[in-house]
Amino acid sequence: MKTKFIQLDCNNIDNKKIIEAAEILKQGGLVAFPTETVYGLGADGLNEEASGKIYAAKGRPSDNPLILHISSMKALDALTAGDCTLGRKLAEAFWPGPLTLIFKKSNLVPLTTTGGLDTVAIRMPAHPIAFELIRQAGLYIAAPSANASGRPSPTTAKHVIEDMDGRIDMILDGGSADIGLESTIVDVSADIPIILRPGYITLEDIIGITGEAEYDKGLLQKPESEDFKPKAPGMKYKHYAPRGQLTIYEGESKAVVRAINQAAEKKLKEGYRVGIIATDETLLSYEKGLIKTIGTRKDEKTIAAGLFKILRDFDGEQADYIYSESFYDNHLGQAIMNRLLKAAGYHIEKV
């Protein structure tokens, strides 16, 4: 398959190019497109064959649910069942935006899209290209991140090309994703909102609207059983992983720097290529290896936006081992660490 590549200006969207992409989706094809979080890989979410193409292109396990992307609140009437009062309250507060809500599904939604579950994940993206593509297509677009399963999520069209060129019909290039982490996922199918995947919309934000909410108890832990059935993308399988072995170091800053320097020196002497994920504040404290800053702790949004890019950059430099500081700071720390822990396969050193 030859993948068509199209560049778009977010401030002056070429409607003809959007219509061309929408036609591909209507015909059961695959289109990668930018959102405010990461790039998504879209297909007609109610077309079982089209949804199956997403799983095949990504190499994605069939029990890993897909998120349906919508452009109108009216879509909830068609896609959901039961009492949606709680979810609608959050949707009215945060949509369009980086929030995915899990409802009881209607019979309209195929089990292929939901990974066999009786719930459906729904989001209304804020990115102008994504929003216009959904509107023009007139579909509910199933769209996980546009990367090969298990790889770091794509925040630029270049990342999508690395993983998807020749596997999908079209890539829409709308520049770099602003947020750089996938949407917050909240289960609103029960009485209390449960955060299944942290993101830009935080626990405090959710509580501010609903009065109560909590994290899923296994959020920062490795699933205990292979029989575990994920209710949201990214809950069960290893995700975001670079090709090299990533290890996270936790502890007081100077002790972490010292431990990473020691580990890097050891592996370098053994002939391996070593990458170090530093911050602006610690960059000059590291001595040897491929040393890169992910951002500044003074603005954790820079760390979130730089996470997947830095992992892919180390892949490009063929790093065998990657050592990273931990990032539990402030309100985005939970989201950042959720991704880092999965990328590292929960390989942590406490110092």
N, C-alpha and C positions, 0 to 999 in steps of 0.2 A: 504494500500500500504506500502511495506517495502522500505525504502530509503537506497540506497547503498552509503556508505561513502568512498571516496578515497583520500588519501594524495598524493600530488605531490611536487616535488622539482623544483622551478622556474628556477634553474640554470642547471638542468639535467632532463628535462621532459621525463617521461616514455611514449613513443609513443603508446604503446599497450593500456594504460589506456585512452589516449586521443581518440583513435579510438573507444574504447568501449563507451565512452560518446557521440561521434559523431553519432554512430549507434542509440543510444537512441533518439537523436534529429531527425534523418532521419525517424524514425518510429513514430514520433509524440509525443514523451515523453518530460519530463521536466528535465533540468539539471541546477543546480546552480553552478556558477563558479566565480573565483576572477577576478576583474579588478583593475586598478590602483586607481579607485575612491572608489567604494563599490562593494560588491558581487552582481552579476546579476542572474536573474532567466530566463533561456533561453529556447526557443522553436523555431520551424520553423516559421519564420515570414510571410511566404506566405501560410501557412497551417491554414485555418480559425479555424479548430477544435483544432489544437495545441495551437494557440493563445488564444482561449477560455479557455483552461486549465490553462493558466497563470492567467487570471482574476478569475477563480474559486479557484485556490490554494491560491491566495493572498486575496480574498474577495475584489477585486478591482472594482470600478465603471466602467461600460463598455464604458463611454465616456472619460475616461482618457487614452490618447494615449500611445502607446508603442514605444520604440526606437529600430530601426533596427541596428544591429551591423554587420559590414562588415570587410573584410580583404584585399580588393583591390579597388582602385579608379575606376576601370571599372564598379563596381556595380552601380555607379551613373548613368551610361548610361541606365541601366535597371530599376532603381527605381524612377527616377525623370523625370519631364516634364518641358518644357519651358526653359527660359534662366537661366543657372546655373553658369554664370561667377563669380558672387560675392561669391557664396558658394564654388566654386572650388578654388578660391584664398585663402580663409580661410582654406580650407581642406589641400591645399598644404603647408600652413604655420604651421599648428598645428596637423595634423594627421600623424601617430597614436598619440592619446593623448586625454585628458579629455575635448573634445569639441564636442557637438552635434549640427548639423545643420538641420534646417527645410526648406525643399524644397517643391515645388509643386510636387505631387506624380504622378507616371505613373499608367496606368490601371492595371499593374501587382500587385500592392500593394492592398490587400483587406482592405475594410473599417473597418473590425474587428480589424485590427492592428492599424489603425490610429484614432480609437475612433470616426469614422464617418466623419472625416475631409478630405478635398481634398489636405492636405499637409502630408508629411511624415518626421519623425525625424530620422536622420542617424548619426552613430558614428563609428569610427575605433579605438578600444581600443589599448593601448600600452602594456598592461600586456601580457607577453609571453604565459601564459596558455590560456587566452581568445583568443588571436590572433591565436594560433595554433588550438584551438578547432573550431573556425569559418572556418579556412582554410581546416581542415580535413573533416569537415561536408559538406563543399561545399554549405552552405545555407546562407541566410540572417537571422541572429538570432535575434528575438525579445527578449529583455531582460530588464525589469524594475528591480529595486532593489529586492533582494531575501528575502523580509520580508513580514509579514502580513500587509495588507493595513492600513496605519495610524500609524504604529509602527516605532521606530527609524530604520534607514537603517542599514544593517549589514556590519560591517567592518572586521569580522572574520567568519570562518566557524562555530564556536560555536554559533554565533548569528543566522546563517541560520538554524542550527539544532533546536534552540529554537522555531522558527516560522514555519518551513517547514518540520520537520521530520514526515514522514508518509503521506505527501501530494504530494511529488514529487519523481521522479525515482532515482536521483543521486545528490550528493553534492561533488564537487571537492574542496579540501582544499589546497590552495596555500599560506597560511599564512595571515598576516594582510595586509589590503589595505594601500597603502602608503599615499594617499591624504586624504581619509576619508570623503570627500564630493562628491556628485554626480557631473557629468560633467556640465560645462557651456552650456546652450542652447541658440542658436542664430537663430532667424528667418531671413532667407535670401530669403524668397519668394517674398519680395517687393524690393523697391529701396534702402532703408537704413537698415542696419543690426540692429535688435532689440533684446536686451538680455532679454529673458523670464525667465531664471533662472541663477543667478550668480554662479560662481564657480572658479576653479583654474585659468582658462583663464579669464583675467579681461577685463573691458571696455577699458582700456588703451591699452591692447594687441590687441584688435580687431581694434581699431582706428589706431594703428600703421600699420596695413595691409591694411585696406580699406579706411582710411582717415576720416571716420565718422561712428558713431554708437551711439545708445542711449539705456537706460534702458526702459523696458516696464513701463508705468506710474503707474500701480497697483502693482509693484513688492513687495513693503514692506507694502501693504495694504490688508486688508481682502476683497475678492470679494464682491461687493455690491449686486449682484443678484444671486439667486439660478439657474437662467436660463443661467448664464454665462457658455459658452462652452470652456473648457481649450484647448489651442493650444499646450501645452507642459505638461509633467508630473509635478504634484505638484503645479499647478497654482490655482486650485479651492479648493481642499479638505484639511482637516486637516491632516498634515503629521508629521512624526517623533515623535509622542507624547509618553511620558512616561505614566505610569498608574497613577502616582500622578499628582496633579495640579501644573504645572510649571508657575512661575511668573518671569518676567524680570524686573530688577530695572535699571533705567537710571538716570545718573547725575554725579556729581563730586564724585570721588572715595571714599573719607572718608564719605560722606553723604550716599552713596550706602551701604557701609559696616555697618554703623550705623542703617540704615533702615532695612536691612536684619537681623541683630542681634535682633532688636526689634520684627520683624515679627516672627522669629524663636522661640524666647522665649515665645511669646504668644501662638503659636500653640503647643509647647512642654508642656506648662502648661495645655493645654486642652487635653493632652494625645495622640497627634498625633506624627507620626515619620516624622522628617523634614530633608531634604537634602539641602546642600548648595554647589553651583558651584562656587568655588573660582579660583584664579590663583596662580601661585608660589609667586607672589608679595603680595597677600592679605591673603594667607592661614592662617597665624598666627593671623590675625585680627579678625577672627570669633571665637565665644565663645562656642556655643553649637549646637548640632545636628550632622548629618552625613556630615562631611565637606570633600570635595574632590577637588583637583586641576585639572583643565582641561588642563593646560599647562602654558606657560609663554608668557606675552605680548611682550617680546623681540623677540619672534619667533612665529608669528601668525599661522604658519603651524602646530605647536603643538596643538593649540586650535582647528583648523579645524579637525585634525586627531583624537582628543580626544572627540569631541562633542557627537557622537552617542554612543560611548562606555560608557561615563559617564551617559547618560540617561538610558541605559540598566543596568548599575551597580546599580543605585538607584532603579530600578524596582526589582532587585535581593534582595535589602535590604528593600523592601516594604515601600518606602517613600511615605507618604500621600501628603506632600507638598514639592515642590522643589523651591528654590530661586536662581536666577542666576544674575550675573553682566551682563552688555551689552558689546558687542564687535564690535564697529564701527571702530576700529583702522585700519589704513593702507589699503592696496589693497584687502585683503581677508575679510575685515569686512562686506562688503555687503553680501557676500555669507554666512558667519557664521550667521549673523542676520536674513537672509532670512529663514534659517532652524530653528533657535531658536524661531522666531515669530510664525511660523506655529506650532511648537511643543507646544508652550504656548497658542495656540488659540488666539494670539494677546493680551494676558493678560499682560499689562505693567503698572508699577508704576514709575512715574517720581518724583524724589526727588531732 
